Amino acid sequence: QSLMNNPELMRSMIMSNPAVRSIVESNPELGAVLSNPDMMRQAMEAARNPDMMQQMMRNNDQALRNIESMPGGFNHLARMYNDVAAPMADGMAEAAASRGTGSTSSAPLPTATTR
C-alpha cells in the first residue's frame, strides 16, 4: 500500500528497467510524464480502481480514434507504436522473462502508408 502511495518510488522502479530507461532517454516527453507526481498518482489510482481504469481506457481509445481520423494520423500512431510502445512492451517482457514470470511479445505494426 505504501508503495502505491509513493510516486517517486514507483518512478524509480519503472526506471530501473534498462529498456524503459532507454526509451525515456530517446523520448523526453515520457520522462516528463514519469516525473509528474500527479500523473503517477493518477496511474496508481487507476491500477487500484477498475472503474477508473476502464474510463481511462475508453478515453484513450477515443483519443486514438480522433488522431487516426486526422490526415496523417494513422502514420503518426504507427510511428509512436514502433518507437515507443513496442520497445517498451519488449523490454517489460524481457524483464519478466529474466525474473521467470513469463513473457509477452509485441509484434510491430506493418509499415504504415498514407490513408
N, C-alpha and C positions, 0 to 999 in steps of 0.2 A: 504494500500500500504506500509506504513512504517513497519507494522508487517511482511510482506513478505520479507523485506529487512534486517531484524534483526535476524540472525541465532540463537543468544543466547536466544532471547525472544521465538522463535519457540521451541527451545530445552526445555526451562522452561515449556512451555505449554504442550509439549508432556510428559515430566517427571512428570507433576502434576497428571497424571493418575496412581493410585496405581498399577494397573495390569502391565502397561508398566514399571514402576519403578522396580517391582519385576522381570520381565523378564530381564531387563537390569542388575540387580544385579546378576542374575544367568548366564548371558551371556555377559561377559565383552567386547566381540567383538562388540556387538550392542552399548554399551556405547561409545566405541571408534568412531563408525560411527556418533552417535549423537553429539559427542564432536568435530567433524571435521567441521569447518565452511564452507570449500569448498564443502563437501558432502551435508550439509544443504542447501547451496545456490543452488546447482545443483537440489536438490529435490524441492525447492521452485520455481525455474525457470521452471521445468517440470510441476509443478502444474499450472503455468500460460500459458504454451505453449503446446497446444495439440499435435503439430507435434513432439516436443521433447519428450513428454510423450509416444507417440506411438513408437518412435525409441528406447527409453529406455526399453519399454515392449518387443519389438522384440529382443533386445539384451539379455534381461533377459531370455526370453523363449529359445533362442538358447543356452545360458549357461546352463540352466537346462537340456535341451536335451543332451548336451555334458556330463554333470555329470551323468545323468541317464544311458547313454550308457557304462559307465565305470564299471568294476566289483565292485559290492557292492554299486554302485552309487545310485540306487533306494532306497536301505535301508537307506543310509545316508540322502537322501532327505526326506524320510518318518520320520526319527527321527527329522530332523530340523523342519519339519512341526508340528509335535506333541509337540516338546519342545519350539518352538518359535512362529510360525505363528498362530496356533490355539489359544494358550493362549492370544496372542496379539489381535486377532480378537474378542475373547470373552470379553476381557477387554474393548475394544473400544465399543462393543455392550452394555455392562453393563453401561458404561459411557453415551452412547447415550440414553439408556432407562431411566436412572436416571434423564436426562435432559428433557425427554419426547419427544425426536426427533426420536423415533422409534429405532428398533434394527435389527441387522442381526446376525445370528448364524453361526458358523462353525462346521462342523462335522469332527471328527478325521478320518484320513485315516485308512483303515484296517491294521491290523498288517502285517508288511512287511515280506516277506520271500525272500530267496535268488533267484535271477533271473538267 
